[in-house]
Amino acid sequence: MKVRSVKLREAHKAAAASSNNGRGSFCSVLWDQQALHLVTASSSDPSISIHDPLLPSSAPKILRHHRDGVTALAISPNSTCLASGSVDHSVKLYKFPGGEFETNITRFTLPIRALAFNRSGSMLAAAGDDEGIKLINTIDGSISRVLKGHRGPVTGLAFDPNSEYLASIDSSGTVIYWELHSGRTLHTLKGIAPDTGSDLSVMNVVSWSPDGETLAVPGLRNDVVMYDRDTAEKLFLLRGDHMQPICFLSWSPNGKYLATSGLDRQVLIWDVDRKQDIDRHKFDDKISCIVWKPIGNALAVIDVMGKYGVWESVVPSSMKSPTEDVPNLQSKNSNGLLLFDEEEQGLSVSGSLSDLGEDSHGESEPSTRKRLRKQSAYEGSLDEDGCDEWSLPPKVESRKKVNHIHKESLNNRNEGLRRITTSASPKMQEAFQPGATPVKDAKRRFLCYNMVGSITTIEHDGYSHIEIDFHDTGRGPRVPSMTDHFGFTMAALNENGSVFANPCKGEKNMSTLMYCPFSTWANNSEWSMRLEGEEVKVVALGTAWVAAITSFNFLRIFTEGGLQKHVLSLDGPVVTASGFKDELAVVSHVSDCLPSNDQMLEFRVFNIANGTQPLRGRLPLTPGSHLTWFGFSEEGQLSSYDSKGMLRVFTSQYGGSWLPLFSASKEKSDENYWVVGLSASKLFCIVCKSPYLFPQVMPKPVLTLMNLSFPLASSDLAAEALENEFILNNMHLLQIQKRIEEMAGAGLETISLDDEAFTMEAAQDRCILRLIASCCNGDKLVRATELVKLLSMEKSVKGAIKLVTALKLPYLAERFNSELEKRLLDENQGTKQTILPNSRGNAPIMADVALSKTFTSPETKEISGTVIPLASPKLTAPLFTKKNKSQEGTKFGIKKTEQNQTLVPDGRKEDGDKNCREGEEDRGNVSGTIKSSIAFMKSSDKQEVKRVEENQVQSHRPSNPFLKSSIR
């Protein structure tokens, strides 16, 4: 092949002067994303040089911040941040291309050898002679995780482009696949790459193909070996004219070509598809680092003497360009590093690697790998026999097909995982605090995040600062930050105060519980309790009480002032707890996990004020899942959320049942939802991009509102939305009626709840009418007949009759008419039996039809919103007239009156405005006057109410469905 000449320029003189037994120094080179700058460094030079490739003769920009040689460089995908690692044990960050020093993001105890950003720029991996790999969250600078598994210095790191795996290699040639989701080792391939020994001028490296399907590793026979992304199986190799081991490799942007440098001072260019080299260049010294130009047909190289250059036109013009058809992989955060660009970039990243995998609780977390495979642990090199004839083994299944199986069959996936690793016995879920992010090396984390506000802990110089923020700053008090000397790991928050607790610490193994009220009439109202040898697992707050559940399975209840009020023993280890007003809900284990890894949990609700336990039962979970959130809705409904994304709400229906109201599987597949709370119709959560499970503190998370919906089957009418609305309305009506009963039993006013119930019934009737129309259009007449029986209001039934008449369905109209006549008959019979007690406690008066007639003239009666002729023989629906706002207080069956005209209990009408509208009385509304008189009295003017206060008549809620409309 034609030998080309590449001119090299000196970048680091110290590299040439370094002895290293005459081997030179390891030097690094990289491009920025736009190929506007080249960055070089040397392990024998503490400075970093930023070159202009268009003006190579111009002086580079020099960064001098390290005290010793720079051994590793990395640049964020959006080219806004430069990272450097050094022999001085530090990792530093700079703004790029300006080069302004930002921070020492981490330190090691030994020299750093490798750095790598993930594709989004939110994570930086750093490793070196310490044998541990640090995963650093670039959002807040915290150490998310430390991966340990190598026996020697780690010299190469590479995030896979799909952000699922991290590959690492050490100086002895061992490669490890790490799963980012859990931080565990997937595959260990021992001794598959050359052992570099004490030669610090070269480093073992690994590199993922741009599509993420293949991992390239230097082989033991002066070749490159390709390994499968998911199974770590050997796929094929590239063997050419390298006379000595390969010391560096780099993929072209489109993945069609691979550049390799060897100890024989050659750089070879490979056509990967054809598995042969297409060009080569021999240099005067070993090339320690090579990198393809992101937007051109060129290759940057640097040798062990610190001289760099650009090899132009690497790929012949007759072949496909190295930048053509570049794989377009979605980045988790295309904006890259937020540490430097918080003002310019939105709050698009709501999770960090520091949140990964800490909440598994022993569950066999589904792997993100796309193929069920065996664990590979290659102990040696390639097979000695027939290695030259080794060809690409066919894959058994495509990744798309296996990915489909992965999503469709959870059981098969779990069985495959059990074949991969040694199956461990199922583990009971550990206790967790709702709204808290996991305890890790992160410097910032949430101790509590709920609908009221958040409690954040910030680590600083051996102790922590705690900050309390309220979502509604106008309502909540301003709470100054406090210094945490106890190391609190959990907290609970409400409008009145906050409670904190920490695990056992110190020589006496003591756990501390502390309560801080926000407003009090006395000084020194804070209090704390010490538990020796007993660890607080979960805390909760309510109205004038504080609760803590401990490792002894004790439920300790304190008053707001710190009085120890109760100590109860629970049946099993606690999982979590939550408080709302007077109620405390506790979840605990009933027994060990099932062999299928299903958690066996039980919930109990305590009424602290009354000293009772109104609810107790099993807590349902999705098979194979664990509990991730537990609490109360804004209306006080008990709710739970599991790791499979299923939200359930407790209802008193059917003797106490859990209703599934939200399923994450129905939403976007690349999103996880971290629940904060819920209202009657919305789920409040923080959306975390997969695979992140928890939000980060900075930038401040943004609450997202998700609609609640039942996981309904696909309807033959394609009316799932209407059916969902129908079920939700029924559920809300049941809740409102339950609250009305509770308030009435307590002697409290229920007017507002009556109005809410009436509004909900009207909305439900509108929904049912739309369902009836859908049934008629779909020829489901039996279902339409079932639906009309569920209508609450008379005019809704008449509207249904008018609807089916317009659709020319006479048989259905006849059935609807029969239903209306039956209701009218039942109503009249119920009215005749109504007993109206005298307001003075005298003998009861029979409220018959004659008495009803005293409320109106025989010719006409005014009703709200419409005039219905009495003489009409047909029961067809009148035209609907929108009620005036002033008429909202009038129920069906009550005569509309003006402010100067009131209806007294004895049936007499006082003179008033003579311009009142008149109409004929509807037969179905005559009998409702007695039952609705109290509501009528409430809707009139306050002065009029005083005039009839002594004779006010007690109202009775109607018992038949048709008269539900009187509940307002």
Secondary structure, DSSP 8 states (H G I E B T S, - for coil): --------EE--HHHHH--GGGT---EEEEE-TTS--EEEEETTEEEEEEE-TTSTTS--EEEE--SS-EEEEEE-TTSSEEEEEETTSEEEEEETTT--EEEEEEE-SS-EEEEEE-TTSSEEEEEETTSEEEEEETTTTEEEEEEE--SS-EEEEEE-TTSSEEEEEETTS-EEEEETTT--EEEEETT-S---TT-TT-----EE-TTSSEEEEE-TTSSEEEEETTT--EEEEE--S--S-EEEEEE-TTSSEEEEEETTSEEEEEETTTTEEEEEEE-SS-EEEEEE-TTSSEEEEEETTSEEEEEE--S-TTS--TTTT------S-TT---SS-TTTS-S-----GGGTTTT-TT-----S-SS--------S-S-STT-TT------SS-HHHHHHHHHH-HHHHHHHHHHHS------------TT----SS-SEEEEEE-SSEEEEEEEETTEEEEEEEESSTTTS-----EEESS---EEEE-SSEEEEE---BTTTTEEEEEEEESS-SSSS--EEEEEES--EEEEEEETTEEEEEETTSEEEEEETT--EEEEEE-SS-EEEEEEETTEEEEEEESSS--TT----EEEEEEETTTTEEEEEEE----TT--EEEEEE-TT--EEEEETTSEEEEEESGGGSEEEEEEEGGGS-TTEEEEEEEE-SSEEEEEEEETT--S--SSS----EEEE--------TTS-HHHHHHHHHHHHHHHHHHHHHHHHHHTT---HHHHHHHHHHHHHHHHHHHHHHHHHHHTT-HHHHHHHHTT--SHHHHHHHHHHHHHTT-HHHHHHHHHHHHHHHHHHHHHHHT-EE--TTS---EE--HHHHHTTS-SS----SS----TT--S----------GGGTT--TTS----TT--B-TTS-B----TT-------HHHHTHHHHTHHHHHHHS-HHHHHHTGGG--------SGGGGGG--
